[in-house]
């Protein structure tokens, strides 16, 4: 992946690719199947907040692979440009699968109903009428998003442990900043408000599991720390 140039600085740091490396990559691309990557068939642009600091909100670009009707996996980038940086991964489950998870695990997940019905979740350049049936299914899903590269704070490399991310919700800290939404809308020449109106009739889950979006009710987020542990041949979970 190409580096992003800011002034004379490379982000991430590193030497520009040589002609030989370009030729090697092109040759490998022609000879290898790259099957998992070719299964990515949707681009979703939306927003996310850090669980440990929800004042930090970011625009995200998910490249989605549908594994089956109940499970999707997404490579998450900080932009849709060729220089976009891979900042994390999100897994998406149907409500049926989510309800089967242990209660402690459910706390790490967020709901998508508000994100979609409010028009924040968009498939750029895809007409709403084409994607509406997919959105109908996605309103009943839950996601778990780990951010591995905090580019929004200026990190030039993926530093530290992953951060759990939360989704927009219609309460205080979960409301996406107007400036972020406007910047996204201007880029794609869309209207989030118009999409919200068009999606008014999308069905919502009859019940959202309260252990998802845990912070809304409990005002507590989650953060990961790294600690030294004894190495064992067989270790208990986790």
Secondary structure, DSSP 8 states (H G I E B T S, - for coil): ---EEETTEEES------HHHHHHHHHHHHHS--HHHHT--EEEEEEEEETTEEEEEEEEEEEEEEEETTEEEEEEES-SSTT--EEEEEEEEEHHHHTTS-HHHHTT-EE-HHHHHTT-SB-TTS-HHHHHHHHHHHTTEEEEEEE---GGGT-SS--SS-EEEEE--SSGGGS--HHHHHHHHHHHT--HHHHHHHTTTS---S---TTTTHHHHH--------------SS----
